Amino acid sequence: MIKIKTYKSDAFAAIHETADGMFEAGVIDKQTMRSFDSSCLTAIHDFTGE
């Protein structure tokens, strides 16, 4: 399964990609990265068969 990230805007995409690089480098922790995720990424909605 391929996970495609959907951002709220181009600006949020740039911010999130920078934060992701900082996370990979060990500059920010997982809790801070989760904050960036909730701020920058669009919410995933559960779909039903109805």
C-alpha positions in Angstrom: 0.0 0.0 0.0 1.3 3.4 -0.9 0.6 6.3 1.4 0.1 9.6 -0.3 0.2 12.7 1.9 -2.4 15.3 1.1 -1.6 18.8 2.4 -4.0 21.6 3.2 -2.0 24.0 0.8 1.3 24.3 -0.9 2.7 26.4 2.0 1.7 23.6 4.5 3.4 21.1 2.2 6.7 23.0 2.4 6.4 23.4 6.1 5.7 19.7 6.7 8.5 18.6 4.4 11.0 20.8 6.3 9.7 19.4 9.6 10.0 15.9 8.2 13.6 16.5 7.4 14.2 17.8 10.9 12.5 14.7 12.4 14.7 12.4 10.3 17.8 14.3 11.4 16.8 14.0 15.0 16.2 17.7 15.6 12.6 17.4 16.6 10.9 14.5 18.4 7.9 12.4 17.5 5.4 14.4 19.5 6.4 17.6 17.7 6.1 15.8 14.3 2.6 14.6 15.2 1.7 18.3 15.8 3.0 19.2 12.3 1.0 16.3 10.9 -2.2 17.5 12.4 -1.6 21.1 11.3 -0.4 20.4 7.8 -2.1 17.3 6.5 -5.8 16.9 5.6 -7.9 14.7 7.8 -8.6 11.1 6.7 -12.3 10.3 6.7 -13.7 6.8 7.3 -16.0 5.7 4.5 -18.8 3.2 4.9 -20.4 1.1 2.2 -23.7 3.0 2.6 
